[in-house]
Amino acid sequence: MTKAGTTLVAADTPAPAVRLPRRRGIELALIVVAVLLSVYGYCAVGLAKHGTVPPGAAGYGAGLGVLALVAHLAVRLRAPCADPLLLPIGVLLNGLGLVLIYRLDLETPNDLAAPAQLVWSTLGVALFILVVLLLRDHRVLQRYSYVCVVAALALLTLPIFFPSVNGARIWIRIAGFSIQPGEFAKVLLAVFFAAYLAANRSALAYTGRRVLGIERLQLPTGRVLGPIVAIWLLSVGVLILERDLGTSLLFFGLFVVLLYVATGRTGWIALGLLLAALGAVAVGQLEPHVHGRVEDWQHPFASIEAGEGPNQLSQSLFAFAAGGMLGTGLGRGHSILIGFAAKSDFILATAGEELGLAGLSAIFLLYGLLVERGYRAGLALRDPFGRLLAVGLASIVALQVFVIAGGVTGLIPLTGMAMPFLAQGGSSVVTNWAIVALLIRVSDKARSRLGVPKGEEAAR
């Protein structure tokens, strides 16, 4: 409409959409780099140990490349706006884990773990593809929150009926096949916590009584807080019976972080740290298995002074020290002296010795970037469930890395968990790929929303 040569624009005309670049080409380029780095590491191990390139290098590179390419095509087809860094980070960490396990296999020819880990990695990528293709909207999971918590509790309970392994009942072993149900339970509990806290966030934040008169620490009513606390206590109680204290600490940290994010009250962090400290002291004094690990943490070289030789923790510290700034080189370390857990709990020591502080810092940066992109995707969402789910999944990775890295470096007592993507463990690698798939789905929703005008977002 014009008047006196002036063009008038209606006030309700929607603003043009801001088209965010999808960056799938960047994702593909980063995946190629990740695969090439993994193949280079595989060849470096063979050259260091035998002076020749391993005969299976081409097959390893082709297999990893095909898996990564199919996963990329699934993202390109169903999640075109997803964060372009999540999938390449997963491919690089998984590829590096396979290289480190293969390197340690050369020291234990009668106990090979790399072939089985490759099979589990394939299953993990297959699960990633299924989640990306079939789960069109992450909010669908909110409808099945109570199904998730029932399944999680059932999975946590099953290992009680099976023999313990290395002092803990966390495995199900049948005819040579073994899984660790707690790995799958952590994702299911993250879905339940996110759904319940999203539905009750107002009641959790603005009702109840203050603790010690502190305004920022206000306990909700028992009717609101009771169900989720009961579920958390039940899951942690089962884990304590199974002596799986690492996962118990993980669940506790996940519960506190999500409660803080849902309510915005910093007092929950202080209360969580206090309860964690009290629980750690109590369990460390009462549980002999844990008490022994606390003693090893406080006196890592006691066994050497007693003439019994280095224990696992002291040998791990020696490996980190031997690595120096740039490392000894892949295949040239001696971290296998750590013993039976070198491929699982202590695999980070191999990375520290053979890649040095520089390589170890790069690995931690990859984990930090993965967590940061998960947080960013959650913050960009408007629905409370999606925000809490993204923060919860990213926090699982962050807490797990902290607990494991802190244990093997002597920062905190060793608890016994699998380093995400790096360590030997089929259940762990499959679960981590599921976490990356869910973060891909959440980030796709977040980034696509940013490119849509407000008036059109509701219509979608």
DANOR-V878106 format. One record per helix or strand. SS is the DSSP state (h for helix, s for strand). FROM is the first residue (numbers start at 1). TO is the last residue. If there is no record, write none. Layout:
ss = [SS | SS]
from = [FROM | FROM]
to = [TO | TO]
//
This chain:
ss = [s | s | h | h | h | h | h | s | s | s | s | h | h | s | s | h | h | h | h | h | h | h | h | h | h | h]
from = [2 | 6 | 24 | 57 | 86 | 114 | 138 | 165 | 168 | 172 | 177 | 181 | 201 | 209 | 214 | 222 | 245 | 267 | 288 | 302 | 312 | 335 | 347 | 384 | 426 | 454]
to = [3 | 7 | 50 | 78 | 105 | 134 | 161 | 165 | 168 | 174 | 179 | 199 | 206 | 211 | 219 | 241 | 263 | 286 | 298 | 305 | 323 | 338 | 379 | 408 | 450 | 459]
//
